Structures are given as structure tokens and as C-alpha cells.
Amino acid sequence: MPSTKQTYLQNLVIETLLNKASAELADVAENPRLEARTLLAFALNKPVTWIIAWPDASIDATAQEQFSTLLTRRRQGEPLAYVTGQKEFWSLPLNVSTATLIPRADTECLVETALQLIQSHPITEVLDLGTGSGAIALALATEVPDLHITATDMSEAALAVARKNASRLNISTVSFLQSDWYSALDGAGVDLIISNPPYIAKGDAHLDEIGLQYEPQQALISGTDGLDDLRAIIGNAPASLRPGGFVAVEHGFDQADAVCELFQRSAFAHPQTVRDYSGNARVSFAQYPA
Ligand SMILES: C[S@@+](CC[C@H](N)C(=O)[O-])C[C@H]1O[C@@H](n2cnc3c(N)ncnc32)[C@H](O)[C@@H]1O
């Protein structure tokens, strides 16, 4: 049994570390205490619950140094997900790297929209364009194990991360393919095309947000109006869709009208827009006539 003094010192060590780290993260983190715990847990290779459950565990000098290195990276503005290489999406623990976008909670709106379409229509073949870490494809595969999903990206480095995520999660129903949008596809039609493409306009003030400069620019920026990739995806979709197939895309909060117009110009019927949990128009989808 440790003496009272040792217990006090050990408690003080962990409390001091977390208090100091939380204060240091105050300028960059929305929830500094939570991030400090996450980084400490990562440095110790333990779950966060362990940090909470064992407040009196002592931390050796090596782990303290590792923690300090991680804290410095985070304090300099690097997103938490890149510091730890991990991000949860749709309750799936995903690996991420600087080759992949960090999956956003907003994108769960696209997954929900796709699931509703899948539940109400005979959809078996799905194409996820610009899969990044594989977030959308893997979420759908988890929910509907008998779907066949092809997930593409033009970045081979992103696809390597996505393939690893699929294998860690034991998901074998997603095929990954390097492709510039539709260019490497074999022309066989699918029932549903989903995509969260780049949709920020070059020079948009949002690109100055802290952390965004760490993310791959080809995952974010899409021409002068932010719509170049949505134009390519929607405009070329009919050639890759089965009759009666759907396209569902994520877009910026102010792009719904423009995206619905793109659907109409390509002869899609009745485009509809879905709002995310923050109330922003986030996803639009439409059906190609049978
Ligand atoms: C906004 S990110 C979305 C990543 C992931 N689907 C998600 O929601 O987290 C857009 C993705 O599209 C990919 N991309 C950009 N241009 C592309 C193109 N011409 N062809 C295929 N993929 C492209 C990027 O590499 C990036 O992974």
C-alpha cells in the first residue's frame, strides 16, 4: 500500500497534469478538459475511461514527455484527430491521416438520408465518391451488411487509410478503387450514388478557420464557386445509374438551391433538401427517371 503522502503526490501528479494541460488548451479547444484527457489516454495507450477511473495512477517521466509533445502539437492548432490519428464517426472508431478529411458529424445527415432511401427502395449497389477515410461507406456497410458498396477516391493515400479501416472493422462488403470521380468505373449502373465532395469556394473565409490548413486541400476546395465537383458528380451521374437510381450529396449550407438546379438540369426528378442537426440545409438528393 502506498503511504498517504505517496497517494497524495500521485493524485497531485495526474490532477496537475490535466489541470495544466486544460489551461494550455483553452485557446484552441472547445472542451479543453476532454481533449486533455483524450491526449493523456492516447499517450498512455489506455482508454479515456481508465484516466477517469484511476485518478491516482502515477505517470512516469517517459509518458509525461509523450503527453507534452502531443499537447504542443495540439496547442499549435493541429486538430485533435490528426494528433491521435483517430476520429469516431457513426460510432465507428476510424483511423485518419493528413491524407483524409476528418469526418464531420454533419456528414451523418448524408448517412441517414442514404439509409432512408435504402429502406424504402430496392437498393443493392451503392457508389461512395470521394470516400476519404471510408467514413460514409463503412457506416452504411455496418448498418446494411448485404449492400455492395464501391468507394472511390483520387487519393491513393486516403484509400490506404480507408482500406485499413474496413479491415480493422471486419467489413468486406466495400470495394475500394482509385478514380477521378467516375473515370475508373466499369460503367455498370448502381442504385445509389452518395458523395460528400469538396464544396468550399477558393478564397472562402471559412478556409482560414483554425485547423483547416492541416486538412488536404483537394478534400475541401472546389473551384471559384465551390460547385465544380458537385457539377461533375451530378452532371455525369446518369451514365452510372440504373433506371430509377438516386444521387444524394452533401453541400454547403447556402448551396441547396444551386445543387437542386444542377439536379434539374440533368433531368433528375423532384430534388429534395435535408437539414442537419444544426438546422443547416446540408444534403440534397434526387431520383433519375426510370
Ligand atoms: C470532403 S472529403 C470527404 C471524405 C469522406 N467522404 C468524408 O465524408 O469524411 C472529399 C474527398 O473527395 C476526394 N476527391 C477530391 N477530388 C476528387 C476527384 N476528382 N475524384 C475522386 N475523389 C476526389 C478527396 O480526396 C476527399 O477524400
The ligand as an ORCA input file, in Angstrom:
! r2SCAN-3c Opt
* xyz 0 1
  C     -14.867     16.384    -48.322
  S     -13.833     14.981    -48.488
  C     -14.954     13.707    -47.930
  C     -14.268     12.490    -47.367
  C     -15.264     11.478    -46.737
  N     -16.241     11.032    -47.697
  C     -15.955     12.088    -45.537
  O     -17.135     12.444    -45.654
  O     -15.320     12.203    -44.474
  C     -13.804     14.804    -50.230
  C     -12.979     13.614    -50.756
  O     -13.049     13.660    -52.196
  C     -11.797     13.310    -52.724
  N     -11.704     13.900    -54.056
  C     -11.486     15.186    -54.399
  N     -11.488     15.331    -55.733
  C     -11.735     14.096    -56.261
  C     -11.869     13.584    -57.578
  N     -11.739     14.381    -58.647
  N     -12.125     12.275    -57.722
  C     -12.257     11.467    -56.642
  N     -12.133     11.886    -55.368
  C     -11.879     13.183    -55.178
  C     -10.789     13.871    -51.722
  O      -9.560     13.212    -51.833
  C     -11.511     13.630    -50.406
  O     -11.150     12.382    -49.847
*
